[in-house]
Amino acid sequence: MPDIIINGPEGRIEGRYHHVRSGPAPMALVLHPHPLHGGNMNNRVVYTLYQSFVRRGFSTLRINFRGVGRSQGSFDRGEGELADAAAALDWLQTYNPNAGSCWVAGYSFGAWIGMQLLMRRPEIEAFIAVSPPASQYDFTFLAPCPSSGLVLQGDQDTLVPIESVQKLVHKLSHQRDIKIDFRKVAGADHFFADQLELLGTQVEAYIADHMTPGRPEPVTQGRGRN
């Protein structure tokens, strides 16, 4: 799974990319938590999301937002990070012109950015949001939400109260033709310490249930770090 460099709005964007060579594989973009709080593309939750898509046969990209790792620029309060995500999706589409479906996944701050990208890019057909920071950021832009998706939240999260996420899910679930699968991960805090395997199992199960018929079979491989 090679390192890649993307030309972004503020210079280079660092990423890691897994490409599926056989057939019109679906594609996914995975986004990391807050850059000013240690968030990066090698975060354990982000890596678990990335591996879940890889194992289900997706061409999958994860990136470092501006100012993180080898990505140029500096933190831009979400506006610049959304532009980085859009540039990453452009790159992903260039290398997967025949992809039959497109997903976005994000963890915490990355979930907020991913949901904004969802609103701007109609080609995104599904999302996965892990610990969306509904108590810290405004999600009212999801009106209406254009796609269905999965929301995962640890029931022991002390940084993002589960009630705020439930309120967001309730709002989205009452929109026409939108189905939100809300799953509470028992015993998990905001960082999913000791619950990563369960998190990955939940994500892979959702992907398997919602993949477009005729997509490639999942890749069989270990969960080793790449």
WOVEN-V827653 format. One line per field, one symbol per residue. phi: phi as a letter, one per 20 degrees, with the letter a starting at -180 (. if undefined). psi: psi as a letter, one per 30 degrees, with the letter a starting at -180 (. if undefined). burial: b if it has 9 or more other C-alpha atoms within 8 Angstrom, else e. A space follows every 10 residues. Layout:
BEGIN
phi->???
psi->???
burial->???
END
This chain:
BEGIN
phi->.ffccdfdfd ofdebccdde eemeffcbdd defgfednfb fegffgfffg fffgfenefc cccefgndle feobgcloff fffffffffg ffffecfdge bccccbdlgf fffffffgfe cfffdbccdd lfffedcedf febefebead ddbffdfeec gfffffffff fffeefmdcd edceefneef elgmcfffgf ffffffgffc ffgnfffffe bfdffc
psi->jlklkkjlfg akkklkkkkj fklikllkkk klakefggkl fgkeeeeeee eeeefggkkk kklklkgkbg klalkhgeee eeeeeeeeee eeeefifgkf lklkklkbee eeeeeeeeff jffjfllkjk hkiffflkgf fijlkfllak kkkkfgjfej kfeeeeeeee eefgkkgkjj jjkkjkfkaf fhkggeeeee eeeeeeeefg kkkfllllkj llglk.
burial->eeeeebebee bbbbbbbbeb eeebbbbbbb bbbbbeeebb bebebbbbbb bbbbbbbbbb bbbbbbbbeb bbeebeeeeb bbbbbbbbbe bbbeebeebe bbbbbbbbbb bbbbbbbbbe eeebbbbbbb bbbbeeeeee ebeebbbbbb bbbbbbbeeb bbebbeebbe ebbebeebeb ebeebeebbb ebeebbeebb eebbebbeee eeeebeeeee eeeeee
END
